[in-house]
Amino acid sequence: MIAIMSSITQRLLALADSEVELGPGQALFLAGDPVRHLYVVLEGTVRLVRHQASGAAVVLQRAQANQLLAEASLFAARYHCEARSEQGARLARIAKSRILQAQREDAGWLADLAAHLAGEVQKARARAELLALRTVRERLEGWRALHGELPPRGRWIDVAQEIGVSPEALYRELARAPAGGA
């Protein structure tokens, strides 16, 4: 999958028309905005977040350097979530029309994109399995199995959002486990 991602990323970067700089917490796009571009994260981390009717935020993706952001939006008219940087980010911006033209011209690249999207579906299913776990402990253990060590203490709220629990519930669980701290 890494070779496919590299091929897709390189091709997209060759099509990029500009770069976008985001400050900490700044939105790249909001739910309902028209999809006109696809983005590759060059530096930093950008989260796709969907807000529920209850007000809870669900993190759908955490895109980091050399990763595509919201690639499924390429096939949508409007975004169904918002994208915000965590601590600031720099992204390459590629016009949707240029990508669709490239797909028409190169069936091999289209197959690589399809393989990439299949990998993203697998990741989404792993996240769904994680969110189906009943306890905060199970979800935290599942998150660690997927991602490794916790980020620095100031970013634990991001982990809470990713595993679908309140920050307070996560902090309580971390306080219970002797190895829970960062």
Summary of the structure (lengths in Angstrom):
residues: 182
radius of gyration: 17.3
end to end distance: 30.0
largest distance: 56.2
contacts: 521
relative contact order: 0.16
helix: 48%
strand: 26%
